[in-house]
């Protein structure tokens, strides 16, 4: 349908993945195969699903993949909150991530509605 790299929501999601990877590098080593892995997976699932959906031939299929990306945003939102509450993430860093997550969430919701029209 279109080049996913041209989509602002994909660009923002990609930057969020890079930020999550940077943040996770400071987590305790024992979290590498638990919370760190889940945070990274939820984060990269967002731009991956946007990219995969953009290659589908129908708007219905594209909207489906955007919804999967939206689910991953919600998952990431909780995982970031958990990381903060476990004191793995400073409040300031949490605020930055949470704001970015909420903006991407809003962008996806608007995009899904637009695609479905």
N, C-alpha and C positions, 0 to 999 in steps of 0.2 A: 504494500500500500504506500508506504513512505519510508524515508530514511530515518531511522530512530535517532541518529546522532543530531538531527536537526530539531528534535523535540526538546523544548526547554525543561519539561518534567524529567526526561531521561538525563539531561545534562546535570540537573540538580541532584537526581538520585545517584548518579555516578560519583559526584563530588562527596555525597554523603557516605558512600561506601569507602572512599579513601579516608575520610575523617574517622569512620568507625575502625578501620584497620589501624590508624595512627593511635587512637584512644586505647584500643585493645593491647597495644604493645606495652602498656604500663600496668596491666592487670597481673595479679599473682600467677605464678607459673602453674599452680595446681588447677587453675581455671581454663587452661589451654584446650582441654578436651571436653569442657562442659559449657560454661557461659560464653567464653570467647568464640568457640566454634558456632554456637547458636546465634550470637550477635552477628558474626560475619555472614553466616548463611542467610539470615533474615535480611540483612542489608543488601547483599548482592542479588538476592532474589527480586528485588524491586526493579532495577534497570534490566535484568535478564528477561523478566516477563514483559516489560515494555518493548524490548528489542524483539523478542519472539513474536509478540502480538502484532507488531508493525509489519511483519513479514507475511501475515495471514491475508487471505484473499477477500475476506468479508469483514464488514464492520462489526458484525455480531461476534465473530471470533476475536477480533482485536479488543472489543469491549470485555470479553471474557478474560483475556490475559491481563488487561488493565485492572480488573477486579481481583485477580490473584495477586498482582503487585500491591493493590490496596490492602489486602489481607496481610501481606508481608510488612507493610508500613505499620499496621496495628501491632503486629507481633514485635517488631523492632521497638516501637514506642514502649511497650511493657518491659522488654529486656533492658532498655536504657534506664528505666525507672528502677528496676531491680538492681542494676549495677550501682546506681546512686545510693539506694537504700542499704546495700552491702558495703558501702564506703569504698568501692573500687573506682568511683567517678566523682570528681569534685563537683560541688553544686553549680559553679560557674560553667563548667564543661557540659553538665547536664542541661542547663538552660539553653545553651547554644544548640546542642543536639535536638532537644525537644522542640525548639522553635523551627528548626529546619525540617524535622519530621512532620510537624503540623502543617507547614507550608506545602510540603510535597503531598501530604494527604489531601489537602484542599485542592491542589492542582489536579490530582488524579480524579477526584470526585467530579470536578467541573468537566474534565476531559471525557470521562465515561458518559456523563449526561450528553455532552456534545456529540459523541460518536453514536449514541443510541437514537438521536433525533433523526 
